[in-house]
Amino acid sequence: EVQLQASGGGLVQAGGSLRLSCEASGFTFDDYTIGWFRQAPGKEREGVSCIKSGDGSTWYAESVKGRFTISAEHAKTSVNLQMDSLKVEDTAVYYCAAVEAGLCTVEAVGWARARPQEYDYWGQGTLVTVSS
């Protein structure tokens, strides 16, 4: 059974940092693309980042590029999202998701697995609140 457990959310001041973790179990880690999404109140769920640990490919939404870093820890079968230089607009519930698929991104054509409907398994959300 595929299970995802997200953690690490909290309250932080603008400019601060948080590290989210998504612990995965029940599947072969390298065969799956893991994505991070977020949903702010009244807004649609949006893709933030993804990683395919099997080939090391990663993708970031423009809004977080240069501030967030996604990484995979094989020993712990977890995917981390290091969030630096946080902004008030980063406030949202953050979710991790997984799909048994080939690719996280194809940079050559500007495609990334960034839509919620492209993922099959979801963890519970973790709330990130950035205060001004």
Secondary structure, DSSP 8 states (H G I E B T S, - for coil): --EEEEE--EEEETT--EEEEEEEESS-GGGSEEEEEEE-TTS--EEEEEEETTTTEEEE-TTTTTTEEEEEEGGGTEEEEEE-S--GGG-EEEEEEEE--S-SEEGGGTEE--SGGG--EE---EEEEEE-
